Amino acid sequence: MRWRIVFVVFLAFGLWKLWSEREASHPPGALVHDTPTQASIEPSAHTLSKNGYRIEPLERFTLEARVLGAERYRFGREADLSPLDLALGWGPMSDTAVLEKIEISQSNRFYFWHVEAFPIPRREIEVNSANMHMIPADAAVERELSRVRKGSIVRLRGYLVEAVAKDGWRWRSSLTREDTGNGACELVWVERLEVL
């Protein structure tokens, strides 16, 4: 009898997990037309902190984007700050018809894509998508981030930042959507997040 209860509990948990993480579906067509925006701020306008790290805002940052992937991290120094990476797309990279032809994955703080044939030019994929490391500013933002799933449309506001540890370790955001490869990810202090 006891094993049946355990089995039912595990089955129910598994079904809930599958349901809560299912991909949000959308019809073809670009869902997000605007590119992310950033604005200069006064140097050292204010310093933030999280888990013993000093967080230095570099530029004000806002975006609306489609979630191409969400990868959670629990181990490593970076996970102390950023428990979640979001691969995000806008413009043509928010279009279901385009995304159906691109295989997307995330691993080790990177976002990868693969195509058999390009549905749009390579450069359009590169400049209309990015992997972003999310640093929640508070518990409310962290709860909102936990609701994000592949296919969601999100709107966020915060800062592109550099995190500095007392021992000199640094983690710095890219400040452009034009770069690719190592160092091209954004490190985002998220003050507000909405799942639309």
N, CA and C atoms as an extended XYZ file, in Angstrom:
588
Properties=species:S:1:pos:R:3:atomname:S:1:resname:S:1:resid:I:1 pbc="F F F"
N         0.826       -1.203        0.000 N   MET     1
C         0.000        0.000        0.000 CA  MET     1
C         0.865        1.261        0.000 C   MET     1
N         1.911        1.225        0.828 N   ARG     2
C         2.755        2.410        0.954 CA  ARG     2
C         3.442        2.751       -0.364 C   ARG     2
N         3.926        1.723       -1.082 N   TRP     3
C         4.621        1.981       -2.353 CA  TRP     3
C         3.673        2.576       -3.383 C   TRP     3
N         2.379        2.235       -3.293 N   ARG     4
C         1.396        2.807       -4.221 CA  ARG     4
C         1.244        4.311       -3.983 C   ARG     4
N         1.216        4.697       -2.714 N   ILE     5
C         1.110        6.127       -2.390 CA  ILE     5
C         2.338        6.873       -2.902 C   ILE     5
N         3.527        6.299       -2.668 N   VAL     6
C         4.762        6.918       -3.153 CA  VAL     6
C         4.733        7.020       -4.672 C   VAL     6
N         4.295        5.957       -5.347 N   PHE     7
C         4.213        5.952       -6.808 CA  PHE     7
C         3.267        7.044       -7.301 C   PHE     7
N         2.096        7.156       -6.678 N   VAL     8
C         1.116        8.170       -7.080 CA  VAL     8
C         1.670        9.580       -6.870 C   VAL     8
N         2.359        9.785       -5.748 N   VAL     9
C         2.961       11.101       -5.474 CA  VAL     9
C         4.001       11.440       -6.543 C   VAL     9
N         4.888       10.496       -6.857 N   PHE    10
C         5.909       10.739       -7.885 CA  PHE    10
C         5.283       10.957       -9.255 C   PHE    10
N         4.251       10.184       -9.579 N   LEU    11
C         3.565       10.350      -10.853 CA  LEU    11
C         2.913       11.730      -10.942 C   LEU    11
N         2.240       12.130       -9.863 N   ALA    12
C         1.587       13.442       -9.843 CA  ALA    12
C         2.617       14.558       -9.984 C   ALA    12
N         3.750       14.422       -9.279 N   PHE    13
C         4.803       15.436       -9.380 CA  PHE    13
C         5.345       15.508      -10.804 C   PHE    13
N         5.584       14.357      -11.407 N   GLY    14
C         6.100       14.316      -12.776 CA  GLY    14
C         5.147       14.966      -13.765 C   GLY    14
N         3.859       14.660      -13.625 N   LEU    15
C         2.863       15.263      -14.517 CA  LEU    15
C         2.771       16.769      -14.313 C   LEU    15
N         2.802       17.205      -13.056 N   TRP    16
C         2.781       18.658      -12.779 CA  TRP    16
C         4.000       19.335      -13.391 C   TRP    16
N         5.192       18.700      -13.251 N   LYS    17
C         6.430       19.286      -13.788 CA  LYS    17
C         6.340       19.423      -15.306 C   LYS    17
N         5.863       18.378      -15.979 N   LEU    18
C         5.702       18.439      -17.435 CA  LEU    18
C         4.726       19.538      -17.839 C   LEU    18
N         3.607       19.639      -17.132 N   TRP    19
C         2.602       20.643      -17.462 CA  TRP    19
C         3.136       22.057      -17.228 C   TRP    19
N         3.813       22.272      -16.092 N   SER    20
C         4.266       23.625      -15.748 CA  SER    20
C         5.420       24.091      -16.630 C   SER    20
N         6.165       23.151      -17.229 N   GLU    21
C         7.305       23.535      -18.066 CA  GLU    21
C         7.023       23.382      -19.555 C   GLU    21
N         5.763       23.127      -19.919 N   ARG    22
C         5.441       22.962      -21.333 CA  ARG    22
C         5.707       24.264      -22.080 C   ARG    22
N         6.019       24.128      -23.351 N   GLU    23
C         6.310       25.305      -24.160 CA  GLU    23
C         5.031       26.058      -24.496 C   GLU    23
N         5.077       27.365      -24.359 N   ALA    24
C         3.950       28.199      -24.776 CA  ALA    24
C         3.942       28.237      -26.301 C   ALA    24
N         2.802       28.033      -26.904 N   SER    25
C         2.734       28.011      -28.365 CA  SER    25
C         2.145       29.315      -28.900 C   SER    25
N         2.593       29.666      -30.107 N   HIS    26
C         2.156       30.904      -30.761 CA  HIS    26
C         2.015       30.652      -32.257 C   HIS    26
N         1.121       31.363      -32.918 N   PRO    27
C         1.004       31.224      -34.380 CA  PRO    27
C         2.220       31.862      -35.069 C   PRO    27
N         2.423       31.552      -36.359 N   PRO    28
C         3.538       32.172      -37.095 CA  PRO    28
C         3.422       33.689      -37.116 C   PRO    28
N         4.573       34.331      -37.262 N   GLY    29
C         4.656       35.789      -37.292 CA  GLY    29
C         5.491       36.293      -36.137 C   GLY    29
N         6.235       37.362      -36.377 N   ALA    30
C         7.075       37.939      -35.320 CA  ALA    30
C         6.186       38.449      -34.193 C   ALA    30
N         6.523       38.080      -32.969 N   LEU    31
C         5.735       38.479      -31.798 CA  LEU    31
C         6.297       39.711      -31.112 C   LEU    31
N         7.604       39.941      -31.288 N   VAL    32
C         8.274       41.074      -30.647 CA  VAL    32
C         9.012       41.841      -31.732 C   VAL    32
N         8.646       43.093      -31.918 N   HIS    33
C         9.216       43.867      -33.018 CA  HIS    33
C        10.362       44.769      -32.591 C   HIS    33
N        10.380       45.187      -31.333 N   ASP    34
C        11.413       46.109      -30.868 CA  ASP    34
C        12.654       45.364      -30.392 C   ASP    34
N        13.814       45.973      -30.627 N   THR    35
C        15.061       45.407      -30.125 CA  THR    35
C        15.277       45.876      -28.680 C   THR    35
N        16.085       45.151      -27.912 N   PRO    36
C        16.390       45.614      -26.551 CA  PRO    36
C        16.991       47.016      -26.584 C   PRO    36
N        16.736       47.772      -25.526 N   THR    37
C        17.292       49.130      -25.449 CA  THR    37
C        18.156       49.274      -24.212 C   THR    37
N        19.159       50.097      -24.347 N   GLN    38
C        19.996       50.414      -23.196 CA  GLN    38
C        20.329       51.886      -23.234 C   GLN    38
N        20.617       52.431      -22.065 N   ALA    39
C        20.899       53.860      -21.939 CA  ALA    39
C        22.045       54.049      -20.962 C   ALA    39
N        22.864       55.018      -21.266 N   SER    40
C        24.001       55.328      -20.399 CA  SER    40
C        23.513       55.814      -19.043 C   SER    40
N        24.309       55.553      -18.030 N   ILE    41
C        24.036       56.054      -16.686 CA  ILE    41
C        25.304       56.719      -16.180 C   ILE    41
N        25.159       57.518      -15.140 N   GLU    42
C        26.324       58.147      -14.530 CA  GLU    42
C        27.249       57.058      -13.982 C   GLU    42
N        28.541       57.153      -14.248 N   PRO    43
C        29.452       56.161      -13.670 CA  PRO    43
C        29.297       56.121      -12.150 C   PRO    43
N        29.265       54.912      -11.620 N   SER    44
C        29.104       54.705      -10.174 CA  SER    44
C        27.880       55.427       -9.631 C   SER    44
N        26.805       55.471      -10.443 N   ALA    45
C        25.567       56.114       -9.993 CA  ALA    45
C        25.100       55.495       -8.684 C   ALA    45
N        25.148       54.209       -8.624 N   HIS    46
C        24.900       53.508       -7.370 CA  HIS    46
C        25.411       52.079       -7.511 C   HIS    46
N        25.802       51.522       -6.408 N   THR    47
C        26.308       50.161       -6.389 CA  THR    47
C        25.292       49.277       -5.678 C   THR    47
N        25.077       48.109       -6.225 N   LEU    48
C        24.146       47.140       -5.661 CA  LEU    48
C        24.950       46.006       -5.053 C   LEU    48
N        24.279       45.117       -4.348 N   SER    49
C        24.981       43.946       -3.818 CA  SER    49
C        24.042       42.762       -3.756 C   SER    49
N        24.638       41.585       -3.850 N   LYS    50
C        23.869       40.345       -3.742 CA  LYS    50
C        24.811       39.239       -3.315 C   LYS    50
N        24.446       38.550       -2.244 N   ASN    51
C        25.199       37.381       -1.765 CA  ASN    51
C        26.701       37.647       -1.619 C   ASN    51
N        27.043       38.842       -1.162 N   GLY    52
C        28.447       39.171       -0.934 CA  GLY    52
C        29.188       39.699       -2.154 C   GLY    52
N        28.517       39.844       -3.275 N   TYR    53
C        29.120       40.371       -4.502 CA  TYR    53
C        28.702       41.831       -4.678 C   TYR    53
N        29.623       42.663       -5.134 N   ARG    54
C        29.300       44.044       -5.477 CA  ARG    54
C        28.830       44.044       -6.936 C   ARG    54
N        27.706       44.661       -7.171 N   ILE    55
C        27.119       44.714       -8.511 CA  ILE    55
C        27.191       46.150       -9.003 C   ILE    55
N        27.948       46.371      -10.069 N   GLU    56
C        28.117       47.716      -10.622 CA  GLU    56
C        27.281       47.865      -11.892 C   GLU    56
N        26.249       48.701      -11.865 N   PRO    57
C        25.460       48.947      -13.072 CA  PRO    57
C        26.317       49.605      -14.148 C   PRO    57
N        26.215       49.104      -15.372 N   LEU    58
C        26.958       49.661      -16.501 CA  LEU    58
C        26.052       50.504      -17.396 C   LEU    58
N        24.859       49.979      -17.688 N   GLU    59
C        23.882       50.700      -18.503 CA  GLU    59
C        22.484       50.262      -18.111 C   GLU    59
N        21.527       51.168      -18.231 N   ARG    60
C        20.116       50.852      -18.021 CA  ARG    60
C        19.686       49.945      -19.169 C   ARG    60
N        18.833       48.951      -18.906 N   PHE    61
C        18.496       47.945      -19.918 CA  PHE    61
C        17.023       47.583      -19.833 C   PHE    61
N        16.345       47.553      -20.983 N   THR    62
C        14.959       47.090      -21.062 CA  THR    62
C        14.803       46.227      -22.302 C   THR    62
N        13.904       45.261      -22.203 N   LEU    63
C        13.621       44.449      -23.383 CA  LEU    63
C        12.280       43.769      -23.261 C   LEU    63
N        11.742       43.417      -24.420 N   GLU    64
C        10.629       42.494      -24.530 CA  GLU    64
C        11.121       41.431      -25.492 C   GLU    64
N        10.931       40.154      -25.164 N   ALA    65
C        11.485       39.089      -25.991 CA  ALA    65
C        10.726       37.789      -25.787 C   ALA    65
N        10.907       36.903      -26.744 N   ARG    66
C        10.370       35.537      -26.642 CA  ARG    66
C        11.442       34.652      -26.021 C   ARG    66
N        11.042       33.801      -25.102 N   VAL    67
C        11.990       32.890      -24.463 CA  VAL    67
C        12.227       31.698      -25.385 C   VAL    67
N        13.471       31.567      -25.835 N   LEU    68
C        13.859       30.456      -26.704 CA  LEU    68
C        14.321       29.262      -25.885 C   LEU    68
N        14.716       29.520      -24.648 N   GLY    69
C        15.151       28.462      -23.748 CA  GLY    69
C        15.387       29.040      -22.367 C   GLY    69
N        15.226       28.198      -21.361 N   ALA    70
C        15.478       28.604      -19.974 CA  ALA    70
C        16.278       27.493      -19.311 C   ALA    70
N        17.430       27.839      -18.787 N   GLU    71
C        18.307       26.845      -18.149 CA  GLU    71
C        18.608       27.284      -16.725 C   GLU    71
N        18.285       26.419      -15.766 N   ARG    72
C        18.511       26.721      -14.356 CA  ARG    72
C        19.862       26.186      -13.911 C   ARG    72
N        20.506       26.927      -13.004 N   TYR    73
C        21.810       26.541      -12.468 CA  TYR    73
C        21.748       26.579      -10.949 C   TYR    73
N        22.321       25.557      -10.328 N   ARG    74
C        22.309       25.477       -8.871 CA  ARG    74
C        23.702       25.426       -8.270 C   ARG    74
N        24.701       25.158       -9.092 N   PHE    75
C        26.059       24.983       -8.583 CA  PHE    75
C        27.014       25.941       -9.275 C   PHE    75
N        28.091       26.284       -8.580 N   GLY    76
C        29.104       27.171       -9.140 CA  GLY    76
C        28.924       28.595       -8.661 C   GLY    76
N        29.984       29.320       -8.755 N   ARG    77
C        29.997       30.704       -8.281 CA  ARG    77
C        28.945       31.549       -8.980 C   ARG    77
N        28.787       31.353      -10.279 N   GLU    78
C        27.816       32.155      -11.023 CA  GLU    78
C        26.387       31.921      -10.540 C   GLU    78
N        26.102       30.687      -10.071 N   ALA    79
C        24.752       30.369       -9.603 CA  ALA    79
C        24.393       31.130       -8.328 C   ALA    79
N        25.413       31.567       -7.560 N   ASP    80
C        25.155       32.407       -6.388 CA  ASP    80
C        24.441       33.694       -6.793 C   ASP    80
N        24.745       34.166       -7.984 N   LEU    81
C        24.170       35.413       -8.484 CA  LEU    81
C        23.016       35.174       -9.441 C   LEU    81
N        23.240       34.286      -10.376 N   SER    82
C        22.296       34.086      -11.465 CA  SER    82
C        21.856       32.631      -11.532 C   SER    82
N        20.684       32.313      -10.962 N   PRO    83
C        20.214       30.930      -10.986 CA  PRO    83
C        19.576       30.521      -12.309 C   PRO    83
N        19.425       31.475      -13.241 N   LEU    84
C        18.707       31.193      -14.481 CA  LEU    84
C        19.326       31.948      -15.653 C   LEU    84
N        19.512       31.234      -16.749 N   ASP    85
C        19.868       31.856      -18.025 CA  ASP    85
C        18.656       31.772      -18.932 C   ASP    85
N        18.378       32.853      -19.641 N   LEU    86
C        17.331       32.851      -20.651 CA  LEU    86
C        17.953       33.093      -22.012 C   LEU    86
N        17.679       32.197      -22.959 N   ALA    87
C        17.987       32.470      -24.367 CA  ALA    87
C        16.760       33.212      -24.880 C   ALA    87
N        16.972       34.408      -25.416 N   LEU    88
C        15.864       35.286      -25.788 CA  LEU    88
C        15.958       35.677      -27.252 C   LEU    88
N        14.794       35.866      -27.873 N   GLY    89
C        14.750       36.277      -29.271 CA  GLY    89
C        13.738       37.380      -29.498 C   GLY    89
N        14.002       38.217      -30.480 N   TRP    90
C        13.102       39.309      -30.864 CA  TRP    90
C        13.153       39.416      -32.382 C   TRP    90
N        12.285       40.257      -32.950 N   GLY    91
C        12.241       40.370      -34.408 CA  GLY    91
C        11.999       38.996      -35.021 C   GLY    91
N        12.746       38.634      -36.074 N   PRO    92
C        12.521       37.338      -36.719 CA  PRO    92
C        12.761       36.146      -35.788 C   PRO    92
N        13.541       36.355      -34.737 N   MET    93
C        13.796       35.266      -33.791 CA  MET    93
C        12.689       35.136      -32.738 C   MET    93
N        11.570       35.831      -32.956 N   SER    94
C        10.371       35.615      -32.130 CA  SER    94
C         9.256       34.992      -32.970 C   SER    94
N         9.581       34.642      -34.215 N   ASP    95
C         8.609       34.115      -35.173 CA  ASP    95
C         8.604       32.582      -35.128 C   ASP    95
N         7.475       32.000      -34.821 N   THR    96
C         7.353       30.545      -34.741 CA  THR    96
C         7.772       29.875      -36.040 C   THR    96
N         7.432       30.455      -37.182 N   ALA    97
C         7.782       29.854      -38.473 CA  ALA    97
C         9.295       29.751      -38.641 C   ALA    97
N        10.036       30.716      -38.134 N   VAL    98
C        11.499       30.692      -38.183 CA  VAL    98
C        12.035       29.708      -37.153 C   VAL    98
N        11.527       29.778      -35.926 N   LEU    99
C        12.048       28.962      -34.831 CA  LEU    99
C        11.817       27.472      -35.040 C   LEU    99
N        10.778       27.106      -35.799 N   GLU   100
C        10.536       25.687      -36.090 CA  GLU   100
C        11.679       25.072      -36.895 C   GLU   100
N        12.493       25.906      -37.529 N   LYS   101
C        13.596       25.414      -38.368 CA  LYS   101
C        14.963       25.568      -37.703 C   LYS   101
N        14.961       25.971      -36.418 N   ILE   102
C        16.224       26.163      -35.689 CA  ILE   102
C        16.189       25.302      -34.429 C   ILE   102
N        17.218       24.495      -34.263 N   GLU   103
C        17.354       23.690      -33.044 CA  GLU   103
C        18.124       24.521      -32.026 C   GLU   103
N        17.537       24.712      -30.846 N   ILE   104
C        18.129       25.579      -29.821 CA  ILE   104
C        18.387       24.770      -28.551 C   ILE   104
N        19.557       24.993      -27.951 N   SER   105
C        19.884       24.343      -26.676 CA  SER   105
C        20.727       25.288      -25.829 C   SER   105
N        20.837       24.957      -24.549 N   GLN   106
C        21.656       25.729      -23.605 CA  GLN   106
C        22.458       24.763      -22.756 C   GLN   106
N        23.687       25.162      -22.441 N   SER   107
C        24.546       24.341      -21.591 CA  SER   107
C        25.738       25.171      -21.145 C   SER   107
N        26.160       24.964      -19.888 N   ASN   108
C        27.373       25.617      -19.377 CA  ASN   108
C        27.396       27.123      -19.608 C   ASN   108
N        26.226       27.759      -19.418 N   ARG   109
C        26.086       29.222      -19.534 CA  ARG   109
C        26.185       29.732      -20.974 C   ARG   109
N        26.016       28.839      -21.949 N   PHE   110
C        26.003       29.231      -23.358 CA  PHE   110
C        24.674       28.841      -23.988 C   PHE   110
N        24.328       29.525      -25.068 N   TYR   111
C        23.154       29.230      -25.881 CA  TYR   111
C        23.672       28.796      -27.247 C   TYR   111
N        23.148       27.675      -27.742 N   PHE   112
C        23.588       27.129      -29.022 CA  PHE   112
C        22.406       27.004      -29.966 C   PHE   112
N        22.668       27.171      -31.234 N   TRP   113
C        21.632       26.936      -32.238 CA  TRP   113
C        22.238       26.169      -33.406 C   TRP   113
N        21.376       25.424      -34.097 N   HIS   114
C        21.802       24.622      -35.241 CA  HIS   114
C        20.680       24.620      -36.274 C   HIS   114
N        21.059       24.710      -37.535 N   VAL   115
C        20.069       24.648      -38.617 CA  VAL   115
C        20.546       23.666      -39.682 C   VAL   115
N        19.599       23.036      -40.351 N   GLU   116
C        19.918       22.230      -41.540 CA  GLU   116
C        20.047       23.169      -42.735 C   GLU   116
N        19.131       24.126      -42.818 N   ALA   117
C        19.155       25.168      -43.850 CA  ALA   117
C        18.687       26.450      -43.169 C   ALA   117
N        19.318       27.564      -43.491 N   PHE   118
C        18.999       28.824      -42.820 CA  PHE   118
C        17.609       29.329      -43.223 C   PHE   118
N        16.692       29.495      -42.241 N   PRO   119
C        15.383       30.067      -42.552 CA  PRO   119
C        15.472       31.590      -42.725 C   PRO   119
N        16.469       32.190      -42.118 N   ILE   120
C        16.799       33.614      -42.263 CA  ILE   120
C        18.328       33.685      -42.299 C   ILE   120
N        18.914       34.787      -42.751 N   PRO   121
C        20.385       34.863      -42.783 CA  PRO   121
C        21.006       34.656      -41.400 C   PRO   121
N        22.183       34.055      -41.386 N   ARG   122
C        22.908       33.766      -40.144 CA  ARG   122
C        23.012       35.004      -39.255 C   ARG   122
N        23.365       36.133      -39.837 N   ARG   123
C        23.555       37.353      -39.039 CA  ARG   123
C        22.261       37.784      -38.370 C   ARG   123
N        21.123       37.527      -39.013 N   GLU   124
C        19.826       37.860      -38.402 CA  GLU   124
C        19.578       37.020      -37.153 C   GLU   124
N        20.013       35.764      -37.182 N   ILE   125
C        19.897       34.917      -35.991 CA  ILE   125
C        20.779       35.494      -34.882 C   ILE   125
N        22.008       35.852      -35.238 N   GLU   126
C        22.988       36.315      -34.247 CA  GLU   126
C        22.591       37.626      -33.575 C   GLU   126
N        22.056       38.578      -34.330 N   VAL   127
C        21.774       39.897      -33.749 CA  VAL   127
C        20.353       40.023      -33.188 C   VAL   127
N        19.533       39.013      -33.416 N   ASN   128
C        18.163       39.045      -32.901 CA  ASN   128
C        17.915       38.003      -31.819 C   ASN   128
N        19.000       37.516      -31.218 N   SER   129
C        18.871       36.582      -30.101 CA  SER   129
C        20.120       36.678      -29.237 C   SER   129
N        19.969       36.265      -27.989 N   ALA   130
C        21.108       36.324      -27.066 CA  ALA   130
C        20.840       35.441      -25.859 C   ALA   130
N        21.919       35.004      -25.239 N   ASN   131
C        21.830       34.309      -23.960 CA  ASN   131
C        22.065       35.347      -22.865 C   ASN   131
N        21.173       35.383      -21.891 N   MET   132
C        21.292       36.387      -20.837 CA  MET   132
C        21.243       35.722      -19.470 C   MET   132
N        22.188       36.094      -18.617 N   HIS   133
C        22.270       35.591      -17.250 CA  HIS   133
C        21.439       36.526      -16.361 C   HIS   133
N        20.402       35.985      -15.725 N   MET   134
C        19.481       36.794      -14.948 CA  MET   134
C        19.869       36.834      -13.472 C   MET   134
N        20.057       38.037      -12.932 N   ILE   135
C        20.287       38.236      -11.501 CA  ILE   135
C        19.029       38.880      -10.936 C   ILE   135
N        18.207       38.126      -10.197 N   PRO   136
C        16.987       38.731       -9.643 CA  PRO   136
C        17.321       39.732       -8.545 C   PRO   136
N        16.722       40.912       -8.626 N   ALA   137
C        16.984       41.966       -7.641 CA  ALA   137
C        16.380       41.642       -6.281 C   ALA   137
N        15.288       40.860       -6.263 N   ASP   138
C        14.635       40.532       -4.991 CA  ASP   138
C        13.831       39.243       -5.147 C   ASP   138
N        13.199       38.829       -4.067 N   ALA   139
C        12.450       37.564       -4.055 CA  ALA   139
C        11.263       37.584       -5.010 C   ALA   139
N        10.621       38.739       -5.176 N   ALA   140
C         9.470       38.834       -6.086 CA  ALA   140
C         9.908       38.580       -7.523 C   ALA   140
N        11.036       39.151       -7.926 N   VAL   141
C        11.553       38.932       -9.274 CA  VAL   141
C        11.973       37.471       -9.435 C   VAL   141
N        12.570       36.909       -8.403 N   GLU   142
C        12.974       35.502       -8.466 CA  GLU   142
C        11.762       34.596       -8.665 C   GLU   142
N        10.641       34.904       -8.010 N   ARG   143
C         9.411       34.132       -8.203 CA  ARG   143
C         8.909       34.262       -9.636 C   ARG   143
N         8.938       35.478      -10.182 N   GLU   144
C         8.502       35.676      -11.567 CA  GLU   144
C         9.396       34.902      -12.531 C   GLU   144
N        10.705       34.927      -12.285 N   LEU   145
C        11.627       34.173      -13.139 CA  LEU   145
C        11.317       32.680      -13.103 C   LEU   145
N        10.875       32.177      -11.964 N   SER   146
C        10.564       30.744      -11.853 CA  SER   146
C         9.349       30.362      -12.697 C   SER   146
N         8.533       31.331      -13.090 N   ARG   147
C         7.352       31.079      -13.927 CA  ARG   147
C         7.675       31.060      -15.416 C   ARG   147
N         8.839       31.528      -15.772 N   VAL   148
C         9.201       31.648      -17.181 CA  VAL   148
C         9.405       30.265      -17.787 C   VAL   148
N         8.851       30.066      -18.971 N   ARG   149
C         9.061       28.815      -19.685 CA  ARG   149
C         9.294       29.104      -21.161 C   ARG   149
N         9.809       28.130      -21.845 N   LYS   150
C        10.082       28.285      -23.278 CA  LYS   150
C         8.809       28.731      -23.985 C   LYS   150
N         8.948       29.714      -24.858 N   GLY   151
C         7.809       30.243      -25.595 CA  GLY   151
C         7.160       31.446      -24.941 C   GLY   151
N         7.418       31.670      -23.651 N   SER   152
C         6.851       32.830      -22.960 CA  SER   152
C         7.339       34.117      -23.617 C   SER   152
N         6.508       35.143      -23.533 N   ILE   153
C         6.935       36.490      -23.912 CA  ILE   153
C         7.176       37.222      -22.598 C   ILE   153
N         8.375       37.767      -22.446 N   VAL   154
C         8.722       38.456      -21.204 CA  VAL   154
C         9.082       39.904      -21.488 C   VAL   154
N         8.828       40.730      -20.493 N   ARG   155
C         9.253       42.134      -20.533 CA  ARG   155
C        10.044       42.361      -19.252 C   ARG   155
N        11.246       42.921      -19.387 N   LEU   156
C        12.033       43.173      -18.187 CA  LEU   156
C        12.711       44.518      -18.237 C   LEU   156
N        13.087       44.961      -17.045 N   ARG   157
C        13.785       46.225      -16.903 CA  ARG   157
C        14.819       46.055      -15.801 C   ARG   157
N        15.975       46.670      -16.001 N   GLY   158
C        17.035       46.579      -15.008 CA  GLY   158
C        18.309       47.206      -15.530 C   GLY   158
N        19.426       46.547      -15.264 N   TYR   159
C        20.737       47.055      -15.681 CA  TYR   159
C        21.583       45.937      -16.264 C   TYR   159
N        22.430       46.284      -17.214 N   LEU   160
C        23.549       45.430      -17.583 CA  LEU   160
C        24.624       45.745      -16.560 C   LEU   160
N        25.247       44.702      -16.007 N   VAL   161
C        26.101       44.925      -14.838 CA  VAL   161
C        27.430       44.176      -14.931 C   VAL   161
N        28.301       44.544      -13.992 N   GLU   162
C        29.502       43.776      -13.711 CA  GLU   162
C        29.429       43.378      -12.242 C   GLU   162
N        29.655       42.082      -11.983 N   ALA   163
C        29.685       41.574      -10.611 CA  ALA   163
C        31.137       41.401      -10.199 C   ALA   163
N        31.454       41.834       -8.971 N   VAL   164
C        32.829       41.778       -8.470 CA  VAL   164
C        32.820       41.132       -7.087 C   VAL   164
N        33.706       40.142       -6.897 N   ALA   165
C        33.840       39.478       -5.597 CA  ALA   165
C        35.013       40.091       -4.840 C   ALA   165
N        35.046       39.865       -3.540 N   LYS   166
C        36.120       40.420       -2.703 CA  LYS   166
C        37.491       39.890       -3.087 C   LYS   166
N        37.535       38.672       -3.667 N   ASP   167
C        38.829       38.098       -4.058 CA  ASP   167
C        39.278       38.539       -5.455 C   ASP   167
N        38.522       39.461       -6.082 N   GLY   168
C        38.912       39.995       -7.383 CA  GLY   168
C        38.223       39.352       -8.574 C   GLY   168
N        37.491       38.277       -8.357 N   TRP   169
C        36.760       37.625       -9.450 CA  TRP   169
C        35.740       38.596      -10.028 C   TRP   169
N        35.609       38.603      -11.358 N   ARG   170
C        34.683       39.506      -12.032 CA  ARG   170
C        33.864       38.749      -13.071 C   ARG   170
N        32.639       39.229      -13.263 N   TRP   171
C        31.753       38.700      -14.302 CA  TRP   171
C        31.089       39.917      -14.928 C   TRP   171
N        31.414       40.196      -16.182 N   ARG   172
C        30.980       41.441      -16.824 CA  ARG   172
C        30.046       41.161      -17.998 C   ARG   172
N        29.018       41.977      -18.112 N   SER   173
C        28.056       41.871      -19.204 CA  SER   173
C        28.631       42.391      -20.509 C   SER   173
N        28.193       41.781      -21.606 N   SER   174
C        28.377       42.387      -22.914 CA  SER   174
C        27.501       43.637      -22.952 C   SER   174
N        27.909       44.615      -23.722 N   LEU   175
C        27.121       45.848      -23.853 CA  LEU   175
C        26.579       46.043      -25.265 C   LEU   175
N        26.604       44.972      -26.066 N   THR   176
C        26.085       45.055      -27.432 CA  THR   176
C        25.386       43.760      -27.801 C   THR   176
N        24.428       43.824      -28.705 N   ARG   177
C        23.787       42.616      -29.223 CA  ARG   177
C        24.483       42.156      -30.499 C   ARG   177
N        25.548       42.813      -30.895 N   GLU   178
C        26.232       42.509      -32.160 CA  GLU   178
C        27.296       41.429      -32.027 C   GLU   178
N        27.693       41.085      -30.792 N   ASP   179
C        28.794       40.139      -30.615 CA  ASP   179
C        28.285       38.703      -30.511 C   ASP   179
N        29.216       37.750      -30.661 N   THR   180
C        28.902       36.330      -30.534 CA  THR   180
C        30.047       35.644      -29.796 C   THR   180
N        29.777       34.440      -29.305 N   GLY   181
C        30.830       33.647      -28.680 CA  GLY   181
C        31.064       33.998      -27.222 C   GLY   181
N        32.209       33.551      -26.705 N   ASN   182
C        32.558       33.744      -25.303 CA  ASN   182
C        32.595       35.238      -24.969 C   ASN   182
N        31.931       35.629      -23.900 N   GLY   183
C        31.886       37.031      -23.490 CA  GLY   183
C        30.758       37.827      -24.114 C   GLY   183
N        29.941       37.184      -24.966 N   ALA   184
C        28.874       37.905      -25.660 CA  ALA   184
C        27.551       37.919      -24.890 C   ALA   184
N        27.482       37.197      -23.785 N   CYS   185
C        26.229       37.135      -23.023 CA  CYS   185
C        26.030       38.398      -22.189 C   CYS   185
N        24.770       38.701      -21.945 N   GLU   186
C        24.428       39.822      -21.079 CA  GLU   186
C        24.259       39.314      -19.649 C   GLU   186
N        24.761       40.086      -18.710 N   LEU   187
C        24.569       39.835      -17.283 CA  LEU   187
C        23.589       40.907      -16.817 C   LEU   187
N        22.368       40.489      -16.464 N   VAL   188
C        21.272       41.437      -16.266 CA  VAL   188
C        20.795       41.426      -14.815 C   VAL   188
N        20.878       42.598      -14.173 N   TRP   189
C        20.258       42.817      -12.867 CA  TRP   189
C        18.796       43.128      -13.159 C   TRP   189
N        17.893       42.212      -12.798 N   VAL   190
C        16.481       42.341      -13.163 CA  VAL   190
C        15.715       42.983      -12.016 C   VAL   190
N        15.276       44.225      -12.238 N   GLU   191
C        14.469       44.943      -11.238 CA  GLU   191
C        12.988       44.610      -11.366 C   GLU   191
N        12.563       44.374      -12.601 N   ARG   192
C        11.156       44.074      -12.830 CA  ARG   192
C        11.043       43.117      -14.007 C   ARG   192
N        10.179       42.122      -13.854 N   LEU   193
C         9.962       41.151      -14.918 CA  LEU   193
C         8.477       40.841      -15.001 C   LEU   193
N         7.949       40.846      -16.211 N   GLU   194
C         6.563       40.458      -16.435 CA  GLU   194
C         6.544       39.337      -17.460 C   GLU   194
N         5.773       38.300      -17.180 N   VAL   195
C         5.511       37.261      -18.171 CA  VAL   195
C         4.200       37.638      -18.814 C   VAL   195
N         4.228       37.974      -20.092 N   LEU   196
C         3.050       38.500      -20.775 CA  LEU   196
C         2.153       37.388      -21.289 C   LEU   196
